[in-house]
Amino acid sequence: MKFRRIKESISLRAVVAAGVSALLTLTILTSIATPASAYVLSGVRYDPNSINPIEYKFYSVDLLYILAFRNAEAVWDATSAPGYFSEKSLSLDPEIEVRNADFGTGFWAITEGTDTNRDRLWDGNEVRIYFNSNANEMGSLTAYQKMVVAEHELGHAYGHAENNNQGCVLMRQGWDKFTCGTMPTADDIAGVDAIY
């Protein structure tokens, strides 16, 4: 995807109007009692009693994706979100299996797991995260963007759904999350709190 830089001219009137609009929006948002859409459970999560730690292991993963995942793990672990992630290279049964391969075009990464018991818990407390190293997908992303994608997939492992209804949240699909500053956002972290 190529980016175009668009030059805009902004008048003082537009700046004032935007400020008033932002203040009104903030007032409305702070008065809403229901949680933000980033709190939506994807349908499945870990057993809350087994998230200290959530163990992961790499299976056939290139160094670039190992680094992205480890950095993403460290970012999540530095937040106040419940639970933490821990690499267990010798574990026979980790909660997260991480792999990368060229899966063709169509996606950057996928987190998958099952819930055959329909109890809203990952079967066996296990998920698999696949990074798509295709040159037109994750293979084209910067190291920072790879890390943010890994953070996004860890959000799915926690139980977050995709969130395209809010602006700057980690669980948003696509390019927008790369320009939003620190990820995960307070809303993403509050979402994990709400899930657990």
Beta strands, then each sheet from edge to edge (+ up, - down):
strand 1: 54-58
strand 2: 85-87
strand 3: 96-101
strand 4: 109-112
strand 5: 127-132
sheet 1: 2+ 1+ 3+ 5+ 4-
end
